[in-house]
Amino acid sequence: MTVDYRTRCDADVTDIDITGFFSHTFPDLLDNATPFIQPWLAGNTPEDMSIECEGICWHLSAADGRIQLKQGVGKTGLLVKLTASEFSGLVNDLYTPMTFFASGSLNILRGEFGTFLDWWLILRALVDQRPIHVPGGTDFRDRHGAPMNLEHAFCLEDPLEDMRHFLETTGFFHIAGVFSAAEMSAISADIDKYHDNYYEGDDSSWWATTKNGERRLVRLQRFDQFSAATRSILHDPRFKRIGDISGDGHVHCGLEGNAIEALIKPLDVVQGISDLPWHKDCSLGRHSYDCCSLTVGISVTAHLSCTHHMAQAPTARERRVMYTSFRLPSVTVDSSIESRARINQAREAAYKTVSQ
């Protein structure tokens, strides 16, 4: 098996206009849609959605497990306005509805954002010919066929095949005892020591407001530039071994322009982002170009970039963690600078435009 789910490269991206797509491409996709959308539609009926793009409108509706398409604006349901670039990027999987939401550019004229997400599932299933997940669609078995214990914690000395199978099946794994308590304490001390190197508005940090009105530093990007203890971990064979587990050639290169970041999880955050609700790391776009990266939280949890996950807010005491990433080897000379820039812009602005 593999966790390399890339099916596109940037060299293949072409401009897609709304008239050509809905007049020709979309009806052809519907003709072959049954295995990709019918199981999901059997239990779900999304509200109607109309898309306006450069003065042209198309209306989508679902009834009795079938998709209906017509030109014009529907009388009910969602009406969302997109630019030509946004529509083309949406179909090309460069952007998602969450890109527009997180960046503050989402232009809903009527209806609910959740309807956009429902139709996004349908669009991706049709274009990518990938079925929408339905409950019971995944059976978690270990490589010997026994039911899998999803709370199992590996150690680095465990058989690579067991860890690899667990990752391929679940999308994540836990490894216990990789680093010592003393190593973690040294990094925590560095978070306190270099706290004042960050300030609100510096483009290297996120801030949140707690219940008592205090503004708290919650995300410290490029933390390895300050912390020698963090740099030491990134070069440690114990850490680098994590990238070998997938068998797909993952190499450590960190996040976008950010080798590793430290996060502080304060109690009682009421505004901003410290702990994220359910999401995927590829939810802002480019899943079919870049997935799956291997996101590593120290100490030590690793998950694929398209695994659905969340962080619960602390209830007893403040929490601290670091995040970095291993990526698959590039299959193209360069990635789309424009689409990556928009995603990064949306991500970095999220703590100002979205609140947990």
ABEGO torsion letter per residue (X at the ends): XBABABABBAAABBBBBAAAAAAAAAAAAAAAAAAAAAAAAAABBBBBBBBBBGGBBBBBBBBGGBBBBBBEBBABEBBBBBBAAAAAAAAAGABBAAAAAAAGABBBABEBAAAAAAAAAAAAAAAAGBBBBBBGABBBBBAAGBBBBAABBBBAABBAAAAAAAAAAAGBBBBBGABBAAAAAAAAAAAAAAAAABBBGAGABBBBBBAAGBBBBABBBGAAAABAAAAAAAABAAAAAAAAAAGAGBBBAEBBGBABBBBBBBBGBABEBABBBBBBAAAAEGAAAAOBBBBBBOBBBBBBAABBBBBBBBAABBBBBBBBBBBBBBABABBBAAAAAAAAAAAAAAAAABBX
